[in-house]
């Protein structure tokens, strides 16, 4: 069975999301390298792409810098039943 390390605890980008974001970035770099209407954000901890957006076409995937304003959620929190 294939095993992979857990996502970064700071950005939480999964391996599947990283693949999509990196593909989008590669396409933009290949087709419009000097166009300032698109951008990319990168995690400061793991250097993974966390967001890609295109203001000219009006789309975005992931996050832009400054959008994450709280501490990341824990990866697992045990279930605690509410009192009745």
N, C-alpha and C positions, 0 to 999 in steps of 0.2 A: 504494500500500500504506500502511496505517496504521502510524505509528511512535509510540511513547510512550517517555518517559524511564524509566530503570531505577528499580527500587524504592529506597527509602531504604537507605543502607548500614548504618544503626543498627538499624532494626526489620525490614527485609526484607519488609514487607507488599507483596504484588503488587497490581496494579490490580484483578484479579478478586476477591481477598480483601477489598480495601477496599470494593468494591461490596457484597459480602455483609454485612460488618460494619456499614457505614453503613445498610443496609436494616434490619438487626436493631435498631440504635440508634433509627432513626426510628420503627419500630413500637412499641418500648418507651416512647419519649417520648410517642407519641400515645395509647397505651392505659393506661399506668401511670406518669405523670410524677412522682408523689409517693411511689412505692413504693421503699423502701430495700433491698429484697431483690435488686435487680439492680444491676449496675455496669458501668463502661466504663473501659478504660485507653487512654491516648493516648501516642504517641511524643513524647518531648521535643525531638527534632530536627526532624521534619517535621510534627508536629501531626496525624498520621493516626491514626484509631482502630485500635488493635492487638488489642483484645479486648473482648468483650461476654459477660456471664454473668448467669445468673438462679439464685440459690440457692434460691428458693422452688420452682421447677420442676425444678431439678437439671440444668441444662445450661450449657455455655459453649463459646465459639468464640474462638480466638486465645489470647492470653496475659493473665495478670493481673499487676499490678505485683509485681516481685520474683521472677517466675518465670525470667527470663533472667538467669543468673548468670555467664555467660562472654561473652567478646568475640564479636561476630558472625563467622560463617564467611566466608572470602573468596568472592566471587561466582564466581570461576573459579580452579581450581588445575590446572596442567598434569599430564597423566598421566605418571607415572614408573614404569617397570616394576621389579618387585622382583627382586633378585638371585636367580639360580638356585642 
